[in-house]
Amino acid sequence: MSENIKVSDAAKMIGKSEQFVRVGLQQKILPFGTAVQLSSKWTYHISPKLLNDYVGGELK
């Protein structure tokens, strides 16, 4: 089972704002995670492997 990366950490890793990451995941534009709306609240899963692939393998 893979670990989940926080939105704030993903934002720092790609050099964008947390809101950029949230909206990108909600609109299925960013390929490294998913966003699910539960009632009026959103929840996010960011895959370490997919994020690593997205930033070009620079993460450890």
All heavy atoms as TSV, in Angstrom:
chain	resi	resn	atom	element	x	y	z
A	1	MET	N	N	0.845	-1.185	0.000
A	1	MET	CA	C	0.000	0.000	0.000
A	1	MET	C	C	0.882	1.236	0.000
A	1	MET	O	O	1.823	1.344	0.777
A	1	MET	CB	C	-0.890	-0.020	1.245
A	1	MET	CG	C	-1.908	1.072	1.262
A	1	MET	SD	S	-3.179	0.672	2.458
A	1	MET	CE	C	-3.064	2.084	3.499
A	2	SER	N	N	0.588	2.171	-0.877
A	2	SER	CA	C	1.435	3.355	-0.982
A	2	SER	C	C	0.983	4.437	-0.007
A	2	SER	O	O	-0.177	4.532	0.369
A	2	SER	CB	C	1.448	3.888	-2.412
A	2	SER	OG	O	0.176	4.377	-2.746
A	3	GLU	N	N	1.923	5.243	0.349
A	3	GLU	CA	C	1.689	6.360	1.250
A	3	GLU	C	C	1.043	7.508	0.485
A	3	GLU	O	O	1.262	7.673	-0.698
A	3	GLU	CB	C	3.049	6.781	1.798
A	3	GLU	CG	C	3.020	7.820	2.856
A	3	GLU	CD	C	4.428	8.120	3.348
A	3	GLU	OE1	O	5.212	7.183	3.510
A	3	GLU	OE2	O	4.717	9.297	3.562
A	4	ASN	N	N	0.253	8.305	1.190
A	4	ASN	CA	C	-0.382	9.473	0.587
A	4	ASN	C	C	0.475	10.702	0.853
A	4	ASN	O	O	0.987	10.882	1.957
A	4	ASN	CB	C	-1.774	9.655	1.189
A	4	ASN	CG	C	-2.599	10.672	0.456
A	4	ASN	OD1	O	-2.613	10.716	-0.765
A	4	ASN	ND2	N	-3.288	11.502	1.198
A	5	ILE	N	N	0.631	11.555	-0.129
A	5	ILE	CA	C	1.379	12.801	0.024
A	5	ILE	C	C	0.378	13.928	0.254
A	5	ILE	O	O	-0.666	13.979	-0.403
A	5	ILE	CB	C	2.241	13.072	-1.225
A	5	ILE	CG1	C	3.327	12.006	-1.317
A	5	ILE	CG2	C	2.834	14.464	-1.194
A	5	ILE	CD1	C	4.251	12.164	-2.476
A	6	LYS	N	N	0.684	14.836	1.161
A	6	LYS	CA	C	-0.195	15.966	1.450
A	6	LYS	C	C	-0.200	16.938	0.271
A	6	LYS	O	O	0.801	17.085	-0.435
A	6	LYS	CB	C	0.292	16.711	2.693
A	6	LYS	CG	C	0.202	15.903	3.952
A	6	LYS	CD	C	0.731	16.718	5.117
A	6	LYS	CE	C	0.724	15.897	6.388
A	6	LYS	NZ	N	1.290	16.649	7.519
A	7	VAL	N	N	-1.332	17.614	0.106
A	7	VAL	CA	C	-1.460	18.623	-0.943
A	7	VAL	C	C	-0.368	19.683	-0.792
A	7	VAL	O	O	0.261	20.090	-1.768
A	7	VAL	CB	C	-2.868	19.267	-0.923
A	7	VAL	CG1	C	-2.926	20.488	-1.831
A	7	VAL	CG2	C	-3.925	18.245	-1.331
A	8	SER	N	N	-0.109	20.108	0.434
A	8	SER	CA	C	0.905	21.148	0.669
A	8	SER	C	C	2.294	20.682	0.236
A	8	SER	O	O	3.063	21.451	-0.348
A	8	SER	CB	C	0.919	21.561	2.140
A	8	SER	OG	O	1.178	20.451	2.976
A	9	ASP	N	N	2.609	19.418	0.494
A	9	ASP	CA	C	3.917	18.890	0.093
A	9	ASP	C	C	4.017	18.762	-1.422
A	9	ASP	O	O	5.048	19.082	-2.015
A	9	ASP	CB	C	4.170	17.536	0.761
A	9	ASP	CG	C	4.341	17.644	2.265
A	9	ASP	OD1	O	4.717	18.736	2.756
A	9	ASP	OD2	O	4.094	16.638	2.962
A	10	ALA	N	N	2.951	18.303	-2.057
A	10	ALA	CA	C	2.950	18.181	-3.518
A	10	ALA	C	C	3.112	19.555	-4.165
A	10	ALA	O	O	3.856	19.704	-5.135
A	10	ALA	CB	C	1.660	17.517	-3.993
A	11	ALA	N	N	2.443	20.557	-3.604
A	11	ALA	CA	C	2.537	21.908	-4.150
A	11	ALA	C	C	3.983	22.417	-4.092
A	11	ALA	O	O	4.487	22.989	-5.062
A	11	ALA	CB	C	1.611	22.848	-3.380
A	12	LYS	N	N	4.657	22.190	-2.989
A	12	LYS	CA	C	6.057	22.608	-2.865
A	12	LYS	C	C	6.935	21.874	-3.874
A	12	LYS	O	O	7.835	22.464	-4.467
A	12	LYS	CB	C	6.563	22.329	-1.450
A	12	LYS	CG	C	5.987	23.255	-0.409
A	12	LYS	CD	C	6.450	22.871	0.981
A	12	LYS	CE	C	5.675	23.645	2.032
A	12	LYS	NZ	N	5.916	23.159	3.389
A	13	MET	N	N	6.664	20.588	-4.066
A	13	MET	CA	C	7.488	19.772	-4.965
A	13	MET	C	C	7.381	20.207	-6.419
A	13	MET	O	O	8.339	20.082	-7.173
A	13	MET	CB	C	7.105	18.299	-4.830
A	13	MET	CG	C	7.498	17.700	-3.509
A	13	MET	SD	S	6.829	16.032	-3.356
A	13	MET	CE	C	7.136	15.709	-1.631
A	14	ILE	N	N	6.205	20.715	-6.805
A	14	ILE	CA	C	6.046	21.132	-8.202
A	14	ILE	C	C	6.144	22.645	-8.363
A	14	ILE	O	O	6.024	23.161	-9.474
A	14	ILE	CB	C	4.737	20.591	-8.824
A	14	ILE	CG1	C	3.498	21.206	-8.168
A	14	ILE	CG2	C	4.692	19.071	-8.777
A	14	ILE	CD1	C	2.205	20.906	-8.909
A	15	GLY	N	N	6.337	23.351	-7.270
A	15	GLY	CA	C	6.515	24.803	-7.341
A	15	GLY	C	C	5.247	25.570	-7.640
A	15	GLY	O	O	5.281	26.615	-8.299
A	16	LYS	N	N	4.132	25.059	-7.183
A	16	LYS	CA	C	2.827	25.702	-7.403
A	16	LYS	C	C	2.110	25.860	-6.069
A	16	LYS	O	O	2.539	25.341	-5.044
A	16	LYS	CB	C	1.957	24.859	-8.354
A	16	LYS	CG	C	2.549	24.662	-9.728
A	16	LYS	CD	C	2.567	25.957	-10.505
A	16	LYS	CE	C	3.102	25.769	-11.910
A	16	LYS	NZ	N	3.243	27.029	-12.616
A	17	SER	N	N	0.984	26.558	-6.090
A	17	SER	CA	C	0.202	26.764	-4.866
A	17	SER	C	C	-0.617	25.515	-4.536
A	17	SER	O	O	-0.867	24.663	-5.406
A	17	SER	CB	C	-0.741	27.952	-5.034
A	17	SER	OG	O	-1.770	27.636	-5.954
A	18	GLU	N	N	-1.040	25.448	-3.279
A	18	GLU	CA	C	-1.907	24.342	-2.866
A	18	GLU	C	C	-3.211	24.377	-3.655
A	18	GLU	O	O	-3.727	23.329	-4.048
A	18	GLU	CB	C	-2.189	24.419	-1.369
A	18	GLU	CG	C	-0.965	24.146	-0.525
A	18	GLU	CD	C	-1.247	24.233	0.959
A	18	GLU	OE1	O	-2.389	23.957	1.380
A	18	GLU	OE2	O	-0.312	24.579	1.705
A	19	GLN	N	N	-3.743	25.572	-3.899
A	19	GLN	CA	C	-4.989	25.703	-4.660
A	19	GLN	C	C	-4.820	25.183	-6.083
A	19	GLN	O	O	-5.718	24.545	-6.635
A	19	GLN	CB	C	-5.459	27.163	-4.667
A	19	GLN	CG	C	-6.840	27.348	-5.229
A	19	GLN	CD	C	-7.939	26.725	-4.384
A	19	GLN	OE1	O	-7.717	26.251	-3.275
A	19	GLN	NE2	N	-9.139	26.683	-4.926
A	20	PHE	N	N	-3.658	25.423	-6.691
A	20	PHE	CA	C	-3.362	24.908	-8.028
A	20	PHE	C	C	-3.465	23.383	-8.027
A	20	PHE	O	O	-4.077	22.784	-8.919
A	20	PHE	CB	C	-1.958	25.347	-8.447
A	20	PHE	CG	C	-1.521	24.831	-9.796
A	20	PHE	CD1	C	-1.727	25.578	-10.941
A	20	PHE	CD2	C	-0.884	23.598	-9.915
A	20	PHE	CE1	C	-1.311	25.108	-12.183
A	20	PHE	CE2	C	-0.470	23.118	-11.153
A	20	PHE	CZ	C	-0.688	23.881	-12.288
A	21	VAL	N	N	-2.873	22.750	-7.028
A	21	VAL	CA	C	-2.904	21.293	-6.938
A	21	VAL	C	C	-4.336	20.802	-6.725
A	21	VAL	O	O	-4.791	19.874	-7.403
A	21	VAL	CB	C	-1.974	20.784	-5.817
A	21	VAL	CG1	C	-2.135	19.279	-5.607
A	21	VAL	CG2	C	-0.516	21.126	-6.129
A	22	ARG	N	N	-5.060	21.427	-5.806
A	22	ARG	CA	C	-6.439	21.003	-5.537
A	22	ARG	C	C	-7.314	21.094	-6.779
A	22	ARG	O	O	-8.010	20.135	-7.138
A	22	ARG	CB	C	-7.051	21.859	-4.422
A	22	ARG	CG	C	-6.521	21.546	-3.059
A	22	ARG	CD	C	-7.325	22.307	-1.991
A	22	ARG	NE	N	-6.648	22.202	-0.726
A	22	ARG	CZ	C	-5.860	23.152	-0.208
A	22	ARG	NH1	N	-5.678	24.293	-0.849
A	22	ARG	NH2	N	-5.265	22.955	0.954
A	23	VAL	N	N	-7.272	22.236	-7.444
A	23	VAL	CA	C	-8.113	22.429	-8.633
A	23	VAL	C	C	-7.667	21.504	-9.765
A	23	VAL	O	O	-8.491	20.913	-10.461
A	23	VAL	CB	C	-8.117	23.907	-9.075
A	23	VAL	CG1	C	-8.824	24.089	-10.413
A	23	VAL	CG2	C	-8.784	24.768	-8.008
A	24	GLY	N	N	-6.365	21.345	-9.928
A	24	GLY	CA	C	-5.851	20.441	-10.958
A	24	GLY	C	C	-6.303	19.009	-10.758
A	24	GLY	O	O	-6.642	18.306	-11.711
A	25	LEU	N	N	-6.331	18.570	-9.501
A	25	LEU	CA	C	-6.800	17.209	-9.208
A	25	LEU	C	C	-8.318	17.113	-9.378
A	25	LEU	O	O	-8.824	16.125	-9.919
A	25	LEU	CB	C	-6.389	16.790	-7.798
A	25	LEU	CG	C	-4.884	16.595	-7.588
A	25	LEU	CD1	C	-4.584	16.339	-6.114
A	25	LEU	CD2	C	-4.327	15.476	-8.451
A	26	GLN	N	N	-9.033	18.136	-8.943
A	26	GLN	CA	C	-10.494	18.134	-9.088
A	26	GLN	C	C	-10.904	18.082	-10.560
A	26	GLN	O	O	-11.858	17.391	-10.916
A	26	GLN	CB	C	-11.099	19.379	-8.440
A	26	GLN	CG	C	-11.035	19.391	-6.938
A	26	GLN	CD	C	-11.418	20.735	-6.343
A	26	GLN	OE1	O	-11.939	21.620	-7.024
A	26	GLN	NE2	N	-11.159	20.901	-5.055
A	27	GLN	N	N	-10.172	18.790	-11.404
A	27	GLN	CA	C	-10.507	18.846	-12.835
A	27	GLN	C	C	-9.824	17.743	-13.651
A	27	GLN	O	O	-9.931	17.714	-14.867
A	27	GLN	CB	C	-10.142	20.223	-13.391
A	27	GLN	CG	C	-10.969	21.326	-12.780
A	27	GLN	CD	C	-10.635	22.696	-13.344
A	27	GLN	OE1	O	-9.739	22.876	-14.163
A	27	GLN	NE2	N	-11.371	23.696	-12.896
A	28	LYS	N	N	-9.125	16.856	-12.958
A	28	LYS	CA	C	-8.445	15.712	-13.587
A	28	LYS	C	C	-7.403	16.151	-14.605
A	28	LYS	O	O	-7.168	15.488	-15.614
A	28	LYS	CB	C	-9.457	14.748	-14.199
A	28	LYS	CG	C	-10.400	14.190	-13.167
A	28	LYS	CD	C	-11.418	13.265	-13.746
A	28	LYS	CE	C	-12.317	12.797	-12.620
A	28	LYS	NZ	N	-13.460	12.082	-13.054
A	29	ILE	N	N	-6.756	17.293	-14.318
A	29	ILE	CA	C	-5.706	17.813	-15.189
A	29	ILE	C	C	-4.342	17.293	-14.750
A	29	ILE	O	O	-3.497	16.988	-15.591
A	29	ILE	CB	C	-5.716	19.359	-15.174
A	29	ILE	CG1	C	-7.022	19.870	-15.785
A	29	ILE	CG2	C	-4.509	19.928	-15.904
A	29	ILE	CD1	C	-7.262	21.344	-15.582
A	30	LEU	N	N	-4.126	17.187	-13.446
A	30	LEU	CA	C	-2.845	16.701	-12.922
A	30	LEU	C	C	-2.887	15.180	-12.813
A	30	LEU	O	O	-3.827	14.621	-12.231
A	30	LEU	CB	C	-2.550	17.343	-11.564
A	30	LEU	CG	C	-2.361	18.859	-11.595
A	30	LEU	CD1	C	-2.192	19.404	-10.188
A	30	LEU	CD2	C	-1.180	19.243	-12.462
A	31	PRO	N	N	-1.870	14.491	-13.344
A	31	PRO	CA	C	-1.901	13.031	-13.461
A	31	PRO	C	C	-1.353	12.254	-12.267
A	31	PRO	O	O	-1.074	11.075	-12.396
A	31	PRO	CB	C	-1.017	12.787	-14.690
A	31	PRO	CG	C	0.025	13.857	-14.588
A	31	PRO	CD	C	-0.723	15.068	-14.060
A	32	PHE	N	N	-1.192	12.898	-11.114
A	32	PHE	CA	C	-0.541	12.193	-10.008
A	32	PHE	C	C	-1.451	11.914	-8.817
A	32	PHE	O	O	-0.983	11.532	-7.750
A	32	PHE	CB	C	0.719	12.934	-9.552
A	32	PHE	CG	C	0.536	14.399	-9.267
A	32	PHE	CD1	C	-0.098	14.834	-8.127
A	32	PHE	CD2	C	1.017	15.335	-10.161
A	32	PHE	CE1	C	-0.255	16.169	-7.855
A	32	PHE	CE2	C	0.871	16.694	-9.910
A	32	PHE	CZ	C	0.227	17.106	-8.743
A	33	GLY	N	N	-2.746	12.083	-8.993
A	33	GLY	CA	C	-3.636	11.792	-7.876
A	33	GLY	C	C	-5.093	11.934	-8.272
A	33	GLY	O	O	-5.426	12.127	-9.440
A	34	THR	N	N	-5.942	11.836	-7.251
A	34	THR	CA	C	-7.371	11.935	-7.468
A	34	THR	C	C	-7.993	12.846	-6.423
A	34	THR	O	O	-7.456	13.006	-5.329
A	34	THR	CB	C	-8.056	10.557	-7.394
A	34	THR	OG1	O	-7.773	9.976	-6.118
A	34	THR	CG2	C	-7.590	9.630	-8.477
A	35	ALA	N	N	-9.123	13.410	-6.772
A	35	ALA	CA	C	-9.913	14.227	-5.858
A	35	ALA	C	C	-11.337	13.682	-5.863
A	35	ALA	O	O	-11.894	13.404	-6.921
A	35	ALA	CB	C	-9.907	15.681	-6.300
A	36	VAL	N	N	-11.890	13.526	-4.669
A	36	VAL	CA	C	-13.243	13.008	-4.540
A	36	VAL	C	C	-14.032	13.971	-3.665
A	36	VAL	O	O	-13.564	14.365	-2.591
A	36	VAL	CB	C	-13.237	11.598	-3.902
A	36	VAL	CG1	C	-14.657	11.097	-3.680
A	36	VAL	CG2	C	-12.454	10.623	-4.762
A	37	GLN	N	N	-15.212	14.343	-4.139
A	37	GLN	CA	C	-16.050	15.240	-3.355
A	37	GLN	C	C	-17.012	14.412	-2.520
A	37	GLN	O	O	-17.806	13.643	-3.040
A	37	GLN	CB	C	-16.822	16.185	-4.266
A	37	GLN	CG	C	-17.557	17.252	-3.496
A	37	GLN	CD	C	-18.189	18.294	-4.395
A	37	GLN	OE1	O	-18.336	18.090	-5.597
A	37	GLN	NE2	N	-18.562	19.411	-3.816
A	38	LEU	N	N	-16.909	14.568	-1.215
A	38	LEU	CA	C	-17.805	13.916	-0.277
A	38	LEU	C	C	-18.670	15.003	0.345
A	38	LEU	O	O	-18.189	15.795	1.154
A	38	LEU	CB	C	-17.016	13.185	0.816
A	38	LEU	CG	C	-16.018	12.134	0.319
A	38	LEU	CD1	C	-15.167	11.621	1.450
A	38	LEU	CD2	C	-16.761	10.993	-0.350
A	39	SER	N	N	-19.915	15.064	-0.079
A	39	SER	CA	C	-20.810	16.129	0.356
A	39	SER	C	C	-20.247	17.446	-0.175
A	39	SER	O	O	-19.996	17.570	-1.361
A	39	SER	CB	C	-20.919	16.105	1.874
A	39	SER	OG	O	-22.102	16.681	2.309
A	40	SER	N	N	-19.953	18.406	0.696
A	40	SER	CA	C	-19.399	19.675	0.221
A	40	SER	C	C	-17.884	19.741	0.405
A	40	SER	O	O	-17.251	20.734	0.081
A	40	SER	CB	C	-20.054	20.838	0.957
A	40	SER	OG	O	-19.759	20.744	2.340
A	41	LYS	N	N	-17.287	18.674	0.911
A	41	LYS	CA	C	-15.851	18.653	1.193
A	41	LYS	C	C	-15.123	17.752	0.193
A	41	LYS	O	O	-15.623	16.696	-0.178
A	41	LYS	CB	C	-15.615	18.148	2.618
A	41	LYS	CG	C	-14.186	18.201	3.052
A	41	LYS	CD	C	-14.036	17.851	4.513
A	41	LYS	CE	C	-12.564	17.889	4.857
A	41	LYS	NZ	N	-12.312	17.971	6.270
A	42	TRP	N	N	-13.936	18.193	-0.223
A	42	TRP	CA	C	-13.105	17.405	-1.135
A	42	TRP	C	C	-12.040	16.665	-0.340
A	42	TRP	O	O	-11.514	17.179	0.649
A	42	TRP	CB	C	-12.416	18.312	-2.147
A	42	TRP	CG	C	-13.329	18.847	-3.197
A	42	TRP	CD1	C	-14.093	19.970	-3.113
A	42	TRP	CD2	C	-13.576	18.293	-4.482
A	42	TRP	NE1	N	-14.805	20.144	-4.277
A	42	TRP	CE2	C	-14.500	19.125	-5.133
A	42	TRP	CE3	C	-13.099	17.169	-5.144
A	42	TRP	CZ2	C	-14.958	18.876	-6.418
A	42	TRP	CZ3	C	-13.548	16.922	-6.435
A	42	TRP	CH2	C	-14.473	17.764	-7.062
A	43	THR	N	N	-11.713	15.463	-0.780
A	43	THR	CA	C	-10.604	14.704	-0.212
A	43	THR	C	C	-9.672	14.325	-1.357
A	43	THR	O	O	-10.115	14.146	-2.499
A	43	THR	CB	C	-11.105	13.471	0.565
A	43	THR	OG1	O	-10.013	12.841	1.199
A	43	THR	CG2	C	-11.819	12.483	-0.325
A	44	TYR	N	N	-8.372	14.230	-1.054
A	44	TYR	CA	C	-7.361	14.048	-2.100
A	44	TYR	C	C	-6.463	12.860	-1.793
A	44	TYR	O	O	-6.124	12.614	-0.641
A	44	TYR	CB	C	-6.490	15.316	-2.213
A	44	TYR	CG	C	-7.313	16.547	-2.480
A	44	TYR	CD1	C	-7.797	17.319	-1.435
A	44	TYR	CD2	C	-7.645	16.910	-3.775
A	44	TYR	CE1	C	-8.586	18.430	-1.673
A	44	TYR	CE2	C	-8.435	18.018	-4.024
A	44	TYR	CZ	C	-8.908	18.774	-2.968
A	44	TYR	OH	O	-9.700	19.860	-3.215
A	45	HIS	N	N	-6.082	12.161	-2.843
A	45	HIS	CA	C	-5.036	11.140	-2.735
A	45	HIS	C	C	-3.982	11.487	-3.773
A	45	HIS	O	O	-4.299	11.614	-4.961
A	45	HIS	CB	C	-5.561	9.730	-2.999
A	45	HIS	CG	C	-4.439	8.744	-3.098
A	45	HIS	ND1	N	-3.771	8.283	-1.997
A	45	HIS	CD2	C	-3.839	8.195	-4.171
A	45	HIS	CE1	C	-2.802	7.471	-2.397
A	45	HIS	NE2	N	-2.820	7.402	-3.716
A	46	ILE	N	N	-2.740	11.631	-3.312
A	46	ILE	CA	C	-1.625	11.912	-4.214
A	46	ILE	C	C	-0.652	10.753	-4.108
A	46	ILE	O	O	-0.145	10.445	-3.028
A	46	ILE	CB	C	-0.955	13.252	-3.857
A	46	ILE	CG1	C	-1.972	14.386	-4.029
A	46	ILE	CG2	C	0.273	13.487	-4.734
A	46	ILE	CD1	C	-1.500	15.724	-3.530
A	47	SER	N	N	-0.414	10.115	-5.225
A	47	SER	CA	C	0.470	8.950	-5.285
A	47	SER	C	C	1.931	9.384	-5.323
A	47	SER	O	O	2.324	10.158	-6.196
A	47	SER	CB	C	0.155	8.144	-6.548
A	47	SER	OG	O	1.193	7.240	-6.840
A	48	PRO	N	N	2.740	8.881	-4.399
A	48	PRO	CA	C	4.170	9.213	-4.429
A	48	PRO	C	C	4.835	8.820	-5.753
A	48	PRO	O	O	5.622	9.582	-6.303
A	48	PRO	CB	C	4.759	8.405	-3.270
A	48	PRO	CG	C	3.614	8.168	-2.358
A	48	PRO	CD	C	2.406	8.049	-3.245
A	49	LYS	N	N	4.495	7.645	-6.275
A	49	LYS	CA	C	5.114	7.182	-7.527
A	49	LYS	C	C	4.714	8.080	-8.703
A	49	LYS	O	O	5.566	8.491	-9.488
A	49	LYS	CB	C	4.719	5.736	-7.826
A	49	LYS	CG	C	5.360	5.223	-9.112
A	49	LYS	CD	C	4.819	3.881	-9.514
A	49	LYS	CE	C	5.433	3.348	-10.789
A	49	LYS	NZ	N	5.681	4.271	-11.861
A	50	LEU	N	N	3.426	8.393	-8.807
A	50	LEU	CA	C	2.977	9.228	-9.923
A	50	LEU	C	C	3.511	10.646	-9.810
A	50	LEU	O	O	3.858	11.259	-10.824
A	50	LEU	CB	C	1.447	9.220	-9.998
A	50	LEU	CG	C	0.805	7.878	-10.347
A	50	LEU	CD1	C	-0.715	7.992	-10.305
A	50	LEU	CD2	C	1.273	7.372	-11.695
A	51	LEU	N	N	3.609	11.175	-8.592
A	51	LEU	CA	C	4.180	12.509	-8.412
A	51	LEU	C	C	5.663	12.494	-8.782
A	51	LEU	O	O	6.157	13.404	-9.434
A	51	LEU	CB	C	3.983	12.996	-6.975
A	51	LEU	CG	C	4.504	14.398	-6.665
A	51	LEU	CD1	C	3.870	15.447	-7.575
A	51	LEU	CD2	C	4.273	14.739	-5.208
A	52	ASN	N	N	6.356	11.451	-8.383
A	52	ASN	CA	C	7.768	11.290	-8.725
A	52	ASN	C	C	7.948	11.265	-10.245
A	52	ASN	O	O	8.829	11.941	-10.791
A	52	ASN	CB	C	8.315	10.013	-8.098
A	52	ASN	CG	C	9.802	9.877	-8.254
A	52	ASN	OD1	O	10.540	10.823	-8.052
A	52	ASN	ND2	N	10.259	8.692	-8.607
A	53	ASP	N	N	7.105	10.524	-10.929
A	53	ASP	CA	C	7.157	10.471	-12.391
A	53	ASP	C	C	6.874	11.852	-12.994
A	53	ASP	O	O	7.530	12.266	-13.951
A	53	ASP	CB	C	6.140	9.465	-12.937
A	53	ASP	CG	C	6.478	8.026	-12.593
A	53	ASP	OD1	O	7.625	7.750	-12.157
A	53	ASP	OD2	O	5.581	7.166	-12.732
A	54	TYR	N	N	5.925	12.569	-12.417
A	54	TYR	CA	C	5.537	13.893	-12.926
A	54	TYR	C	C	6.669	14.903	-12.824
A	54	TYR	O	O	6.867	15.703	-13.730
A	54	TYR	CB	C	4.307	14.393	-12.147
A	54	TYR	CG	C	3.763	15.704	-12.619
A	54	TYR	CD1	C	2.964	15.783	-13.752
A	54	TYR	CD2	C	4.034	16.873	-11.927
A	54	TYR	CE1	C	2.449	17.002	-14.186
A	54	TYR	CE2	C	3.525	18.099	-12.354
A	54	TYR	CZ	C	2.729	18.139	-13.485
A	54	TYR	OH	O	2.229	19.348	-13.913
A	55	VAL	N	N	7.428	14.851	-11.728
A	55	VAL	CA	C	8.525	15.812	-11.557
A	55	VAL	C	C	9.833	15.308	-12.158
A	55	VAL	O	O	10.874	15.913	-11.986
A	55	VAL	CB	C	8.738	16.221	-10.075
A	55	VAL	CG1	C	7.520	16.920	-9.534
A	55	VAL	CG2	C	9.130	15.040	-9.220
A	56	GLY	N	N	9.779	14.201	-12.855
A	56	GLY	CA	C	10.952	13.715	-13.554
A	56	GLY	C	C	11.879	12.839	-12.735
A	56	GLY	O	O	13.073	12.810	-12.981
A	57	GLY	N	N	11.336	12.166	-11.755
A	57	GLY	CA	C	12.141	11.233	-10.971
A	57	GLY	C	C	13.087	11.882	-10.004
A	57	GLY	O	O	14.068	11.282	-9.597
A	58	GLU	N	N	12.813	13.134	-9.594
A	58	GLU	CA	C	13.717	13.840	-8.693
A	58	GLU	C	C	13.440	13.573	-7.227
A	58	GLU	O	O	14.245	13.910	-6.363
A	58	GLU	CB	C	13.631	15.355	-8.945
A	58	GLU	CG	C	14.076	15.724	-10.350
A	58	GLU	CD	C	13.843	17.188	-10.662
A	58	GLU	OE1	O	13.485	17.944	-9.762
A	58	GLU	OE2	O	14.015	17.552	-11.832
A	59	LEU	N	N	12.288	12.979	-6.895
A	59	LEU	CA	C	11.961	12.722	-5.496
A	59	LEU	C	C	12.643	11.465	-5.010
A	59	LEU	O	O	12.982	10.587	-5.778
A	59	LEU	CB	C	10.449	12.572	-5.326
A	59	LEU	CG	C	9.586	13.717	-5.825
A	59	LEU	CD1	C	8.129	13.390	-5.613
A	59	LEU	CD2	C	9.939	14.991	-5.114
A	60	LYS	N	N	12.820	11.383	-3.730
A	60	LYS	CA	C	13.443	10.180	-3.140
A	60	LYS	C	C	12.380	9.313	-2.511
A	60	LYS	O	O	11.474	9.748	-1.933
A	60	LYS	CB	C	14.447	10.597	-2.089
A	60	LYS	CG	C	15.475	11.555	-2.635
A	60	LYS	CD	C	16.856	11.022	-2.441
A	60	LYS	CE	C	17.900	11.995	-2.731
A	60	LYS	NZ	N	18.449	12.288	-3.840
